[in-house]
């Protein structure tokens, strides 16, 4: 059995972070939990520190908000597992079978990366065009260790960067449906509708920027597709 590190990155997730950490701690297949507090200014840090006295976990507190990509790269650097599973800090109804669905195909060498799509989302999971941006994914640490520098600067474009990297390398990617897992939308979490729209726009910009910066990977993907015919 390979060692598995669960990485939870959080920014102002004081309402949900405790339940997520507790859920992860109960998963037998996970051998290490790494929590990266990305400069939160709510109660996230206090909750993590309190849980650290009760649950085995590695807590990292960034002094200021650096962005999702930086937090994920920091988590990878401070992990010891061969297999990494990223878990969002704002989930609910997280269960052990969800981890098994994500990790088992990587352990069995059926896939190089597994992306988990929550079924309880605003857009039905069967037609969701954003499923590749999911924060729930399992992969081999060695496969992302080479792009940690790029991850640090990618912010919300980090999932796009990882997806492009895997496709360009010809890696096998598998999608799984995580039945019953709930992930809130920006409109559920934001204080106002206008704030949610601004956050969507910012994420969209950072994703587009990741595509632009990594145009060479897009070119390689297209070349690979052409050569496969």
N, C-alpha and C positions, 0 to 999 in steps of 0.2 A: 504494500500500500504506500503510495507516494504521500509526502507531506503536503498538506493543503493550507494555504494562508488566505483567510478572508480579509479583504480590505474594505473598510467603511470610511468614506470621506464625507464630512459634514460641515455645512455652513449654516448657522442659525437654525438648527433642527432640534431645538430643545423639547418640542412637543412629542417627537417620535424616536429620538436617538436611543433612549433607554430600552424601549421595547425591541428595537432592531438588534441592539447589542445582546440583550438577553436571549433573543431568538437564535442568534448566531452561536452563542455560547453553549446551547443545548444540542447543536448538531455534531454528532460523533465523528463524521467524516472530516470536519474542520479541525486542524491541529493547532492553529494559531490565529488569533484575531488581532488585526492592526487597525486602530482607529485614528484617523487624521482629522483634527479639528482645524479647519481652514480659516483661522482668524475670526471665529464667531464672536458676536457682541451680545448674545443673549445668554441663556443658562447652559448652553451646550458644554462648555468646558467644565463647569461645576458638576454636571451630571456624569460626565465621563470620569472625572477624578473620584467621584463617590463610588461609581461602579467598579473602579480599579481595585478597590479594597475588598470587593466581594467576588469578582469574576476575573479570571486570568486574561489579561489583555495588554497589548502594547499601545500606549497612548502617546500621540505626537501632537503638540499644540503649536501651530504656526503663529507667529506674532501678529501677522496681518493677513488679510484675505488675498490669496495668490491666484485663485482660480482653480477650477476642477482638475484641469490637466496637471498642474503643479502638485496638487494634493495627491492625485493618483500616482504620479511618479515618485513622490516622497514615500508613499505607502509601499510601493514595489521595492524601493531601495532598502527599506527597513524590515522587509519580510524575509523569511528563511525557507518558505515552502517552494517546492518545484512547480506546483500548480497554484495559480492565483485565481481567486474568485472575487470579483468586484460586486459590492452590494450597496445600493443607494440607502441613505440614512432616513428617508421619509416614507418607507414602505410600511404596510400593515398586512397582517395575516401571512407572515413569512413562516414557512414550514420546512421541516427537514427534507421532505420529498422534493422541494424546489432545488435544494442544493444537490441532491442526488441526480436530478435531471441535468443540471449544469455541469457537474464535475465528472460523472461516470463516462460520458463519451470521450472526454480528454484522457481519463485514466486508461480506458480501453483502446486508445489510439484510433478511435472512430472519427475523430475530428480534432483539428488544431485549436479551434476556438468555438465555444458554444454561446449563443446569444439567447437570453431568456426573455420572453415577452409576457408581461402580466396580462391576464385576461380581463381584469376589472379596470379598464381604461375608458377614456372618453370616446375614442375611436375603436370600433370593434377590432379585436386582434387579427382577424382573418383578412381584413382589408387595410390595416394600419400601414401607411407608407413610411412611417417613421420608426419601424421596428428595429432597424439597424442601429439606431441611436440609443438603444436601451442601455441602462447603467448596470444591468445584471448580465455578467459575462464571465466565463471561465476560460483560462488559457495557460499555456506554459510560460513560466517566468522568463526563460531563456529567449523566447520569441519577442518579448517587448523590451527586454533589457537594452537592446541596441538602439531604441528610439526614445529613451528617457529624456534626453535633452529636448527633443521636439515636443514630447508630451508636456514638459514643464511650461512651454510657451504657447500651448494650444488652447488653453481655457476651455470653453464649452465645445470647442472643435475637436476635443481629444478622442471622442468615439469615432468621428470621421477619419481622423488620422490613423487610428488603429485599424479601422476597416480597410482603408486604402493600403496600408502596409501589408496586411494579410492577403488581400486580393492580388497585389503586385508580386508577392512572393509565391503565389500559387497555393496558399494554404487552404485547408479544408475548413469551411465554416458551416456550422449547423445551427438551425433555429429550433427552439423548443417553446411550447406554451406552458406557462407557469399558472396552472389552474388555481383560481381564487386569490392570487396575489393582487394586492391593491396598490396603485401608485397615484397620488394626487396630481392634479393639473396645476399649472401656475395660477389659474383662476380660483382654485380651492385654497391655495396658500397665500396669495398676495392680499395685501390690505385693501386694494381697490382694483377695479377692472383696468384702469389706465396703467397702474403699476404692472399688472400682469402682461399687458400688451407691450410695454417697454421692455420687460424681461424677455419676452418672446422675440422681439426685434433684435435685442442684443445677442441672444443665442444664435439667431439666424445669421447675423453678421459674422459671428465668430466661426460658425460652421462654413460659411461661404469663404471666409479668409483661409481656413484650413484647406479647402479645396484648391484655392488659388496658389497658396504657398507650396502645396504638394502636387502641383500639376505634373511633375515628372513621374509620380506614381500613377496618376491617371493615364498618362501616355503609355506607361509600361503595361497597365491592365488592358488597354485597348490593343496594344501590340500582341499581347498574349492571346486575346480573343481571336484576333485575325489569324495568328499562327495555328490556332487549334482547328481551324476549318480546312 
